[in-house]
Structures are given as structure tokens and as C-alpha cells.
Amino acid sequence: MYKFLPVPTIQYQKSETEKNDMKVLILAGGYGTRLSEETMIRPKPMVEIGDKPILWHIMKGYSHYGFHEFIILLGYKGYMIKEYFANYFLHQSDVTIDLSNNQIEVHNNASESWKVTLLDTGRDSMTGGRILRAQRFVGDEPFMLTYGDGVSDINLHDLLKFHQSHGKLVTVTTLRPEGRYGTVACEPDGCIQTFLEKPKGNGAWISCGFFICQPEVFNYLNEGDKTIFEHGPLETMAKEGQFYAYKHYGFWKCMDTLRDKVHLNKLWVDNQAKWKVWDKILLGQTCK
């Protein structure tokens, strides 16, 4: 039985420290069919950039801004994500294992200070259905939400301040993507007047995830596991004036295809990974 809440006039009274306790929901249950070269054997959030799953990169970004509590919404091959975190402490530590008495002595532990809830939300559930199943863990508090396949250098503190400023139910991060191909403007005789290599799309802003939601959002997920968050619920909230866009002018990239995976790995190897905000020094700049 799900608890439905009235839509209030939102008040913000928490301290900055308490705000950083906000839970982060990560959608990690899809099939990832467009990256089938990898997802035949693992869920897409476990596909690696460098030697770490993209899910780890996403979580490191949130953790950099003080958000350490995660709810991973599992589906397809979710057991692999469970096994990864179940063994995470062991893999991040130097240990001595005494087989005679079944004891483990930990010498160094490089694990992050994360609290991770791994929630089975159904193999075939839609995005809204997965979010709905997390309601009992979220309670009556606002929460952050993102997809398990996109990395960004978004300033999450600025996103939160923007969300608080308008007092509505949902904020989504948006940006203008680059076009895939160069564009030209030419005369009938073929003389090129202008040329732009991979310009900013057609000027439209697109969603790149990184949502902040009030708990009243659960009221709109009324078709159970069949609910597609991006369709009925968000469309309805938009009509009601409850849906706002935060404009991001920095980096964002979704690992949608093998080409995207190769590109992200190249950026990582070349020390051009702009989403690596947890590094104090990156590309010659100091991260604050």
C-alpha cells in the first residue's frame, strides 16, 4: 500500500548539512539494448570507464557534493550490481586472511563513505514504477534522481539552490547538445559562406537527467510498474506548472552506444574527463 501525499506549498527550513543527506535514486534496471555488445553480459551501469563502472563515476560525482546515500533501482541483471557492492569493501582494502580460524584483518580501506540500498524493482518495470517502489525508503523527504548511464560536471549545489528557489515539485537538468556533424551554408553555385564543426544542435534544450523531486511526485505514479516517469507524470506536472528546467552549460555525456563508451574511455585516459569533479586538480583547474 502506497502512501499518497497532498501537494503543499513547499517550505525549506533545513540546514545546508541536512540538505546534503538527501537520498539519491539511480535508475539502473533497463536492458541497454543499444549497447548490446556490453549489455549481453552485464547491466549498462556496470559497463566500465577506465577500470570502474559508470555507476561508480556517477556516485562519485554526487559524493563530491556531499550526497552519500544512494538507492539503486535494479532490474536487468541486478544481481551483478549487488555482488559488486557486496564485495566492494574487500576489493578496496589490503587484507590478511587467516584460513585457520576464518578471520580477515584489514590493513587499509579505501572505500567511500556511502550508504547503498540495492532495491529490486522488477525486470520489466518502467521508470516510474521503479521510482514508486523506492517510496518506503524515501519517506516524506525530497530526493535526487538520475539515470545510471550519464556523467556530468553539473554543480549539484547550484542545482539544489535553483530547485529551492522556485518551490515546485520537480527540477530537471537540461542542456543544448552539440550536433553530430558539421554544418555549412552555401550559395547555389556551391560557394560555402559559413562552416560550423559540430554546432549546438538546433537550439533546443534536452533533458540530461539529474532531477530533484519533492515526495509529492509519488502521487503522479499512479499506474504502478507500468508508469513511464517521462510521459504521463512529467507531462502532467508540466501542465500544472510544477516542472522546472535548470540550464546546464557544462559537460554531459550519456553512454548510449559502443561509440559513446569508446569516447568516454578516451576522455578518461587522456585526463579530459570533465565529470571527474572529485579530483582537486583536473585539466589544470582547481575544483571547488
N, C-alpha and C positions, 0 to 999 in steps of 0.2 A: 504494500500500500504506500503510495507516494503522497507526501505532504505538500499541498499547494498553498502558496503564499499570496496575499494581496499585493498589488502594485502600489508602493508607497511613494511619497516624496522623499528622496534619498538624502540622508544626513551622514556626514563624515565627522567622527569625533575621535578616531583612533590616533595614537601617536605614530610617528614615522616608523619606529621599530616594530610596532604591532602590524602595520600595513605589510611589512616585509614577511610576515608569517602567512600571507595569503597563499592558498594552495594553488598549484599549477597542474591543470589537467592536460595530458598529451594524448592525442588520438593516434593509436599505434596498432589498429586492428585490421586495416584494409589489405587487399590482396596484392596491390602494387603491380598490376599486370603489365604496365608499360615498361617495367624494369624486370621483365621475366627472366632475363639472363642471371639475375641475382636472386629474385624472389621465389624461384622454384625451390630453393633450398633454405631460405631464411626470410623472416618478415622484413619489409623495407626499412623500418627503423634500425635494424641491425646491420644494414649494409655500411661498410666502413669508409671513413675518410681518414687517411693515414692508417693508424692501427686501432682506431676507436670507432664504434658505431655512430652513425649520425645522431642517434638518440642521445648519446653521451655529449656530443657537441652542443645540442640544444639545451640540455640540462646545465651544462657548464655556463652557458650564457645567462640563464636565469639565476643561477647560483652566484654569479659575479655581482648581481644587483641585490643579493640578499634573500632570494626566494629559494628555500631549501627543501620544501615539502612538495612532493610530486605524487600524482595519481596517474598511473599509466593505464590507458584504456585498451585492453588487449583483445585480440580476436584471432586472426590467421596466424598459426604457428606461435601463439603467445607463450607457450612453454619455453621457447628459446630465450625470450626476454626474461622470464622468471629465472631460468638457470644462470643467465649472465649476472643478474644481481645477487642471486643466492651465493655465487662463488666470487663475487666482486672483492670482498674483504681479503680472501685468500690470495687472489691474483695481485692485489695492490700491496702485499706485505712480504717481508722476509720472514721465514718461519723455520723453526726446528720441529720436526715431527718425531716423537718418541713412540715407535710402534709397540714397544713392550707394554706400555700402560695407556696407549691411545690418548696421548696428550699432545697439544700443539702449543709451542712457545712462540709468541710474536715478537720480533725484534724491531721492525719498522713498519709503520702503517701509513700509507699514502692515500687512504680512502677519503672521499669528500664527506662533509657533514650533511648528508642528505637523508631524508626520511622518504622512502619509496613504497607506495602502495601499488601492488600489481593486481589489477582488477579484471577478471574475465567478464567481458561484456557481450559475448556471443560471436560466433564465427561470421554470421551473416547480418548482424545488426548494422543499421545505418548510423551516421554520425550523431544525430540527435538521440537515438536510442542508447548509444554508448554513453553519452553525456548524462542522460537521465539515470542510468544505473549508478552513477557516482554521487547521486544526491545525498545519500545517507552519510557519505564521507565528507561532503562539503558543508552540510548543515545550512544555516541561515546566513552564511558569510559570502561576500563577493569572492570570485575566483578568476584566475587567469586560465586561458585555454589556447592551445596551438596544435599544429599538426606535427607528426613525427617524421617529417621529411624535408623541412625547410630551415635554413640557417640565416641569421641576420645580425647586423650590428646595431639594431634598434636600441635606443636608450629606454629601458623599461621604467625608470623613474619618471621620465618625461611622459611616457605613455600613461602611467598611473595618474599623474597630475592632470593630464588632459581629461581622462575619464572622470575624475572627481569634479572637474570644472563644469561639466555640462549636466551632471546629475541624472543621466538617463540609464537605461538598462544594459546597453551593450556598446562597446567601442571595438572597432576592428582596425588594424593597421593596414594602410594602403600605400601603394607607390605606383609610379609610372614606369613600366618595364621598358627596357631597350628593345628596339626592333631586332629581328634576327638577321636581316640583310641590309646592305647599304641601299640608299635611295638616291635617285637622280631626277633632276628636272631638265628637260632638253627641248630644244626647238624642233620643228618638223624636219629640218634637214639633218638632225642628229647631233647638233652642237649642244654640249652639256653646259647649262647655266649654273647649276649648283649640284654639289655632291655631298651627302652626309653618310658616313660609315656608321651603321647601326644606331640610328637616331632613336629618341624616346618614343617608341610606338606611335599611336595615333593621338596622343594627348590624354587618353583615358586613364583613370586610376583603377587599379585592380586590388583585390584583397590578397594579402600575403599571410593571413592568419594573425597570430599574436593578438588574441582577443582579451578583453576584460569584461566579465559578466557579473551582473547582480544576481542573487539567488532566485529572484522572481522569474528569471529566464526559464526555470524548470516548468513554470505554468504553461509555457508555449510548446512543450514537448509532449503533445497530447496524443500521439499515435504510437506510443511505445517504441519497440525496436525498429519499426518502420519509419520513424521520424527522420527526415533528412534536415539537419540543422540549417543548412544553407538555403533551403527552399522555403517551406511554409513558415517556420518560426521567424527567421530573419526578415522575410518578406513582410510578414505581419507587423513585426516591430518597427520596420522602416515606415510602413503606412501610418503607424501610430506616433511617429516622431521619437521613437525610443532607441534609435540606432544611429551612432555617430562614427565618423571616419577620422582616424589620426593619420596625418600625412607624413610618411617617412621618405627622406631624401637620400638615405644612405644605401647600404648593401643589403640585398636579399637574394637568395637562390634556393629553388626547390629541386631536390633530387628526383626528377620525374622519369628520366630515361638513362640509359647507359652513357650517353653523351654528357649528361649533367654530372654523373658520377665521376667520369674522367676529368671534367673541368674542375670540379671541386677538389679532387685529389691533387691536381696540378697546382692550384692555388695554395693548397696546404704545403706541398713540398717546396714551392718557390717562396714561402714566407709571405704570401699575398692574401692570406685568409683573413679578410676584414672582420669576419664574425668572431674571431678569436679575441674577444674583448677582455677575457680574463688574464691575458698577458699584459704586464705593465708596459712593455716596450714592443710595439708592433709597427713595422713599416716606418721606423724612425720617429714615431709619435708616442707620447706618453698618454696612456688611458687613464681617465679619472674615475 
